[in-house]
Amino acid sequence: MGHHVATVILIVMSYICRFVRAGSVILALHDASDVFLEVGKMSKYSGAEGLASVSFILFVISWVILRLIYYPFWILRSTSYEVVMLLDKDKHDTLIPIYYYIFNTLLFCLLVLHIYWWVLIYRMLVKQILNRGKLSDDVRSDSDSDHEHED
């Protein structure tokens, strides 16, 4: 549910700020890695552990490439640096700089979330390696009740 709300906010803000190209590319980047995540979840729930492991590895690779490399070094660079040249040409609209700061602040917040989520994904990857390829439960679902059953 939260993912869909964030997607709607991204789309609406990109239209309001006239950054439709950036919003569309960011949406495509996120959806591309989500495909592997959903295949992995379905495989895990249906008992296809091998396919779940392969899907998780593909998810991790796509996450690193799209969200930790491509997103900050191409997308954020474009929205924070290259768009300034366009803003200088379009000085007749005084609201664009305000939209520029709001939009880029939210995009940098998204980068912080990517880094936080990467830490969680990395923990799962380490667990998978230690379990010799068997995908363990989601790191985010760890709770005190889970630790009580280990004793």
N, C-alpha and C positions, 0 to 999 in steps of 0.2 A: 504494500500500500504506500509506504513512504517513498519508494522508488518512483511510483507513478506521480505522486505529488511533486517531487523534485523535477521530473520530466516536464510536467505542465508549467511549472514556474520558469524553467529554462526556456521553453518555447515562447511563453508570453513575454518574458523579459527580453528575449532576443528580437521579438517583433517590435516591442515598445522602443527599445534602444536602437533599432535599425541595424542590428547585428545578426541578421537572419542567417547569413552564411556561416558565421562562427557557431551559432546555436545548432544549426543542422549538422555541421561537422562533429561537434562535441556529442550530440545525440548519437550519431553513427558510431563514433569511437566507443561509447559506452555499450551500445547494443551489440557490437561485434564480439566483445569478450563475454558478454552475458549469455550468448548462445552456448558456449562451452560449459558455463556454470549450470545452465538449465539441463543440458544433456547429462552432465555429471550427476545432478540431483535425481533425475529420472532413473538413471542407471543404478544409483545407490539404492533407491527405494525398491526397485524391481529385482535387486539381487545380482545384477551384472557388475560384479566388483572390478573386473578387468577393464571394462569400458568406462566405469566411473573413475578409475585411476588415470587412464589415458586422457579422459576429458578434463580432469583436474589439472594435469600437467599442461595441456593445451591452454586451459584457462589462465594458469600462472604465466605462461609465456606471453600470451596475448595481453594480459594485464600489464606486465612489465613494459612491453613494447608500446602499447597504445596509451596507457594512462601514466606511466612514469617516465617515458622517454618522449614519445610523440606529443602528448598533451602539453607538457611544460615547455619543451624546446621549440615547438612549431606553433601550436595554437596560442598559448599564452604570450609568446613572443610577438605573434601577429596582432593579437587583441590589445596588447599593452604598448607596443612600440610602433609597429607599422601603421596602425590605425590613426596615430597622431598626425601623420602626414595628411590623411584624409580630413581630419578635423580642422587642420589649418586652412584647407581649401574651402571648407564649408562654414565660414565664420558667421554667416547670417543667422544661424540657428543657435541660440545661446543655451538651449537645454541639452545639447549633445554632450558637452563636457561633463555635466552632472551624470548623465546616463553612462558615459564612459567610466567614471569612477565607481559607480554602483555596480555595473556589470563586471568590471575587472576585479573588484573586491570580492564579489561572489565567486568568480572563477578561481581566484587564489585560495579562497576558503575551500573550494572543491579540491584543489591540489593538496591542501592539508588533510582533507578526508581521505584522499587517495593514499597518502603516505601512512595514515593510521590504519586503513584497511589492509595495506600491504603488510604491515607488521602482523596482523591476524592471519593473513594468507600464508606468510612465511612460517609462522608457527605450525600451521596445518601441513605445509610442505615438509618441514622437519619431522613432524610426527609420522607422515607417510613414509619417509625414507627410513626412519627408525623401525617402523612396522613392516619393513620389506615390501613396500608397494601397496599394502592394504590401506585403503582410505579410512581414517578414523572419523569420529563424529565431528561436527562443526565446533571450532574453537569458541565461537561466540556463545555456545550453549552451555559452557562450563558453569556449574553452580555448586553450592555447598552440598546439595543432595547427591550430585554425581560423585563427590569425593567420599561421601559416607559409605557408598556401595563398594568402594575399593578396599576398605579395611577388612 
